[in-house]
Amino acid sequence: MGRPRPVRARPLGRCTASVTLAPLRSSVPVARRFVTACLVSVGHREVIDAAALLTSELVANAVDHGTNGVQATVGVHVWCEATRLHVEVRDPSDAPPRRSAVSELDEQGRGLALVDALATRWGYDNTSPGPGKRVWFEVAYAA
């Protein structure tokens, strides 16, 4: 039996991971846990709260507005790079994401405002070949 080696902290690194989800509200917490696990695996716990919230908003929007009753899937793809996290959510709709006009009493409709406030950058584009789109955000972190 060899000598035990010291356990070292996992170095900060890169990850690329994808998950395909059913177009159901129950997929939202699954997506949150998926992105959280990716960030934990590369040591970037400092952005977990923001990334999990933003992922929840984009997946909820994809389920509520991007599937329109179509029995399609919602895809989540994650890149953890040296200084940023990039999360992309894909759905089968070509319709661009839209901010809703909401009042103080509305319980929904603030998702894109949150994305705009918390993400370092965000955007969308149509997938090629279509139909469909990907809505993405980035959150910066220390290298």
C-alpha positions in Angstrom: 0.0 0.0 0.0 1.4 3.4 -1.0 1.7 6.5 1.2 -1.4 8.6 1.3 -1.1 11.8 -0.7 -2.4 15.1 0.5 -5.8 16.2 -0.8 -5.5 19.3 -2.8 -8.2 21.8 -3.7 -9.5 21.4 -7.2 -7.8 24.1 -9.4 -10.0 26.7 -11.0 -10.7 25.5 -14.5 -13.1 25.4 -17.3 -16.2 23.3 -17.8 -18.6 22.8 -20.6 -21.9 21.0 -19.9 -25.3 20.7 -21.4 -28.7 19.4 -20.2 -31.9 18.9 -22.1 -35.1 19.5 -20.1 -38.8 18.9 -20.6 -40.9 22.1 -21.3 -42.3 22.0 -17.7 -42.1 24.4 -14.7 -40.5 21.5 -12.8 -37.5 21.9 -15.1 -36.6 25.3 -13.5 -35.1 23.9 -10.3 -33.3 21.2 -12.2 -31.7 23.9 -14.4 -30.7 25.8 -11.2 -29.0 22.8 -9.7 -27.3 22.0 -12.9 -25.7 25.4 -13.2 -24.8 25.4 -9.5 -23.0 22.1 -9.9 -21.0 23.4 -12.8 -19.9 26.4 -10.8 -19.0 24.3 -7.7 -17.0 21.9 -9.9 -14.7 24.7 -11.0 -14.5 26.6 -7.8 -16.6 29.7 -8.6 -19.1 29.8 -5.7 -19.1 33.6 -5.6 -21.5 33.8 -8.6 -23.8 30.9 -7.8 -26.7 33.0 -6.4 -26.8 35.3 -9.4 -26.2 32.5 -12.0 -28.9 30.3 -10.4 -31.4 33.2 -10.4 -30.7 34.2 -14.0 -30.9 30.6 -15.1 -34.2 30.2 -13.4 -35.6 33.3 -15.2 -34.5 32.2 -18.6 -35.7 28.6 -18.3 -39.0 29.8 -16.9 -39.4 32.2 -19.8 -38.5 29.4 -22.3 -41.1 27.1 -20.7 -43.8 29.7 -20.5 -43.3 31.6 -23.7 -40.8 29.6 -25.9 -42.6 26.3 -26.2 -46.1 27.4 -26.8 -47.6 24.0 -26.2 -45.1 22.4 -28.5 -43.8 19.1 -27.2 -40.2 20.3 -27.6 -37.3 20.5 -25.2 -35.5 23.3 -23.5 -31.7 23.1 -23.6 -29.3 24.6 -21.2 -25.6 24.9 -22.1 -22.9 26.2 -19.7 -19.4 27.4 -20.3 -17.1 28.2 -17.3 -14.2 30.1 -18.7 -11.2 31.8 -17.1 -13.0 35.0 -16.1 -16.7 34.4 -16.9 -19.7 32.1 -16.9 -21.7 31.8 -20.0 -25.2 30.2 -19.8 -27.4 29.7 -22.9 -31.0 28.6 -22.9 -32.5 27.3 -26.1 -36.2 26.9 -27.0 -38.1 26.2 -30.2 -39.7 29.6 -30.6 -38.3 32.3 -33.0 -40.0 35.0 -31.0 -37.5 37.4 -29.3 -37.5 37.8 -25.6 -39.6 40.8 -24.5 -39.7 42.8 -21.3 -43.2 42.9 -19.8 -44.9 46.1 -18.6 -45.5 45.3 -14.9 -47.0 47.1 -11.9 -45.8 46.9 -8.3 -48.4 44.3 -7.5 -47.6 41.9 -10.4 -46.1 38.6 -9.3 -44.5 37.8 -12.7 -42.9 39.7 -15.6 -39.6 40.9 -14.1 -37.4 38.2 -15.4 -35.6 40.1 -18.2 -35.2 43.2 -15.9 -33.4 40.9 -13.4 -31.2 39.5 -16.2 -30.4 43.0 -17.3 -29.5 44.1 -13.8 -27.5 41.1 -12.7 -25.7 39.8 -15.8 -22.5 41.3 -17.1 -23.9 40.9 -20.6 -26.9 39.1 -22.2 -28.6 38.7 -25.5 -30.3 36.4 -27.9 -30.2 35.1 -31.4 -32.1 32.7 -33.6 -30.7 29.2 -34.0 -29.5 28.1 -37.4 -31.1 26.1 -38.8 -34.3 27.3 -37.2 -36.8 27.3 -35.8 -35.7 28.4 -32.3 -33.6 30.8 -30.4 -31.0 30.9 -27.7 -31.1 33.5 -24.9 -27.8 33.8 -23.0 -26.2 35.6 -20.2 -22.7 36.1 -18.9 -21.5 36.7 -15.3 -17.9 37.8 -14.7 -15.8 36.5 -11.9 -12.2 36.7 -10.7 -9.7 34.5 -12.6 
